[in-house]
Amino acid sequence: MASTGDPEYKSSSTPVPVAGADYSKFDLLLRFLLFASSLVAVVVMVTGNQTEYLPLPRPAKFRYSPAFVYFVAAFSVSGLYSILTILASLSAIRKTNLKTKLLLHLIFWDAVILGILASATGTAGSMAYLGLKGNNHTGWNKICNIYDKFCRHVGASIAVGLFGSIVVLLLIWISAHSIHSRVPK
């Protein structure tokens, strides 16, 4: 049994600096999830075409609704942004002196992307709800009873888009927490 007089068991009187929490791997995972959800949301929305014959052929496509076009554009930008930020995060892992500055920039740009994605998801969601339920007060009929495949694609795309928006929110929280944990107390 070692005595308390042994030098290897004595505690140091100098405090050990506590480094800020490093969530780099979790950040990379979330940025990859953002890319994947953006890609899936765009692909599902774009491939949701359906043509019904109501005496004449009447197609339903995403490009016929400005809300759905905005959704596809917003999530395309989000996919490109996620690729760029994955590369930036990978370079910051190698150069640790750039992490705090990069995190500050990422918080700003993540917030911008979150605003774009949330507005696109809400806009597309409102149009999807209108297609599902219609609006009797304005005379807009529901169409999802006719274009069921198209509506399923739109609904799935919006659900994946909502997941992507939540991923960006988590990215902002993680970056802010990482910066907060680096601030000396």
C-alpha positions as CSV (number, residue, x, y, z in Angstrom):
1,M,0.0,0.0,0.0
2,A,1.4,3.4,-0.9
3,S,1.7,6.1,1.7
4,T,0.6,9.6,1.2
5,G,4.2,10.6,1.2
6,D,4.9,9.0,-2.1
7,P,5.5,11.7,-4.8
8,E,3.5,9.9,-7.4
9,Y,0.3,10.0,-5.3
10,K,0.6,13.6,-4.2
11,S,-1.9,16.0,-5.8
12,S,-0.5,19.0,-7.7
13,S,-1.1,22.4,-6.3
14,T,-1.4,24.0,-9.7
15,P,-4.9,23.7,-11.3
16,V,-5.2,21.8,-14.5
17,P,-6.8,24.0,-17.2
18,V,-10.1,22.6,-18.3
19,A,-10.4,22.7,-22.1
20,G,-13.7,23.6,-23.7
21,A,-15.9,20.7,-24.7
22,D,-15.1,19.4,-28.1
23,Y,-18.0,18.3,-30.1
24,S,-16.3,18.2,-33.5
25,K,-17.3,14.6,-34.3
26,F,-20.9,15.2,-33.3
27,D,-20.8,18.4,-35.4
28,L,-19.6,16.5,-38.4
29,L,-22.3,13.8,-37.9
30,L,-25.0,16.5,-37.8
31,R,-23.6,18.2,-40.8
32,F,-23.7,14.9,-42.7
33,L,-27.3,14.4,-41.5
34,L,-28.1,17.9,-42.8
35,F,-26.7,16.9,-46.2
36,A,-28.5,13.6,-46.3
37,S,-31.9,15.2,-45.3
38,S,-31.5,18.0,-47.8
39,L,-30.7,15.5,-50.6
40,V,-33.6,13.2,-49.7
41,A,-36.0,16.1,-49.3
42,V,-35.1,17.5,-52.8
43,V,-35.1,14.1,-54.5
44,V,-38.5,13.0,-53.0
45,M,-40.1,16.3,-53.8
46,V,-38.8,16.4,-57.4
47,T,-39.8,12.8,-58.2
48,G,-43.3,13.2,-56.9
49,N,-45.0,13.6,-60.3
50,Q,-48.4,12.2,-61.0
51,T,-50.8,12.5,-64.0
52,E,-54.5,11.9,-63.7
53,Y,-57.0,11.8,-66.5
54,L,-59.9,14.1,-65.6
55,P,-61.3,13.9,-69.0
56,L,-57.9,15.4,-70.1
57,P,-54.5,14.5,-68.7
58,R,-53.7,16.8,-65.7
59,P,-50.2,16.4,-64.2
60,A,-49.2,17.4,-60.7
61,K,-45.6,18.4,-60.4
62,F,-43.6,20.3,-57.8
63,R,-42.8,23.1,-60.3
64,Y,-46.4,24.1,-60.6
65,S,-46.4,25.5,-57.1
66,P,-44.1,28.4,-56.1
67,A,-44.0,27.1,-52.6
68,F,-42.7,23.7,-53.7
69,V,-40.1,25.4,-56.0
70,Y,-38.9,27.5,-53.1
71,F,-38.7,24.3,-50.9
72,V,-36.5,22.6,-53.5
73,A,-34.3,25.7,-54.0
74,A,-33.9,26.2,-50.2
75,F,-32.9,22.5,-49.6
76,S,-30.6,22.5,-52.6
77,V,-28.8,25.5,-51.0
78,S,-28.8,23.7,-47.7
79,G,-27.2,20.6,-49.3
80,L,-24.4,22.7,-50.9
81,Y,-24.0,24.6,-47.6
82,S,-23.6,21.3,-45.6
83,I,-20.9,20.1,-48.0
84,L,-19.0,23.4,-47.6
85,T,-19.3,23.3,-43.8
86,I,-18.3,19.7,-43.6
87,L,-15.1,20.6,-45.4
88,A,-14.6,23.6,-43.1
89,S,-15.2,21.5,-40.0
90,L,-12.7,18.9,-41.2
91,S,-10.0,21.6,-41.7
92,A,-10.8,23.1,-38.2
93,I,-10.2,19.7,-36.6
94,R,-6.7,19.7,-38.1
95,K,-6.0,23.3,-37.1
96,T,-7.4,23.7,-33.6
97,N,-6.4,27.4,-33.4
98,L,-9.2,28.2,-35.9
99,K,-12.0,26.4,-34.0
100,T,-13.5,29.2,-32.0
101,K,-13.5,31.7,-34.9
102,L,-15.0,29.1,-37.2
103,L,-17.7,28.3,-34.7
104,L,-18.7,31.9,-34.5
105,H,-19.0,32.1,-38.3
106,L,-20.9,28.8,-38.4
107,I,-23.4,30.0,-35.8
108,F,-24.2,33.0,-37.9
109,W,-24.5,31.0,-41.2
110,D,-26.4,28.1,-39.5
111,A,-28.9,30.6,-38.2
112,V,-29.4,32.0,-41.8
113,I,-29.8,28.5,-43.2
114,L,-32.2,27.7,-40.4
115,G,-34.4,30.7,-41.2
116,I,-34.4,29.7,-44.9
117,L,-35.2,26.1,-44.2
118,A,-37.9,26.9,-41.6
119,S,-39.6,29.3,-44.0
120,A,-39.4,26.9,-46.9
121,T,-40.8,24.0,-44.8
122,G,-43.6,26.1,-43.4
123,T,-44.5,27.4,-46.9
124,A,-44.5,24.0,-48.5
125,G,-46.4,22.6,-45.5
126,S,-49.1,25.2,-45.8
127,M,-49.6,24.3,-49.4
128,A,-49.6,20.6,-48.7
129,Y,-52.2,21.1,-46.0
130,L,-54.3,23.1,-48.5
131,G,-54.0,20.2,-51.0
132,L,-55.0,17.8,-48.3
133,K,-58.0,19.6,-46.7
134,G,-58.8,22.4,-49.2
135,N,-60.4,25.6,-48.2
136,N,-64.2,25.9,-48.5
137,H,-64.3,29.6,-47.7
138,T,-62.2,30.5,-50.8
139,G,-63.5,27.7,-53.0
140,W,-60.2,25.8,-53.2
141,N,-60.8,22.1,-53.5
142,K,-58.7,19.4,-51.9
143,I,-56.6,17.5,-54.4
144,C,-54.9,14.8,-52.4
145,N,-57.9,12.5,-52.9
146,I,-57.1,12.6,-56.6
147,Y,-53.3,13.0,-56.6
148,D,-52.5,10.6,-53.8
149,K,-49.0,9.6,-54.9
150,F,-48.0,13.2,-55.4
151,C,-49.3,14.2,-52.0
152,R,-47.5,11.3,-50.3
153,H,-44.2,12.5,-51.9
154,V,-44.8,16.1,-50.8
155,G,-45.7,15.0,-47.3
156,A,-42.6,12.8,-47.0
157,S,-40.4,15.5,-48.4
158,I,-41.8,18.0,-45.9
159,A,-41.3,15.6,-43.0
160,V,-37.6,15.1,-44.0
161,G,-37.2,18.8,-44.4
162,L,-38.5,19.4,-40.9
163,F,-36.0,16.9,-39.6
164,G,-33.3,18.9,-41.5
165,S,-34.4,22.1,-39.8
166,I,-34.1,20.5,-36.4
167,V,-30.6,19.3,-37.3
168,V,-29.6,22.8,-38.1
169,L,-31.1,24.0,-34.7
170,L,-29.0,21.3,-33.0
171,L,-25.9,22.5,-34.9
172,I,-26.5,26.0,-33.6
173,W,-26.9,24.8,-30.0
174,I,-23.7,22.7,-30.2
175,S,-21.6,25.5,-31.6
176,A,-22.9,27.9,-29.0
177,H,-22.3,25.4,-26.2
178,S,-18.7,24.8,-27.5
179,I,-18.0,28.5,-27.5
180,H,-19.5,28.9,-24.1
181,S,-17.4,26.1,-22.7
182,R,-14.2,27.7,-24.0
183,V,-14.8,31.0,-22.2
184,P,-12.7,31.2,-19.0
185,K,-14.9,31.4,-15.9
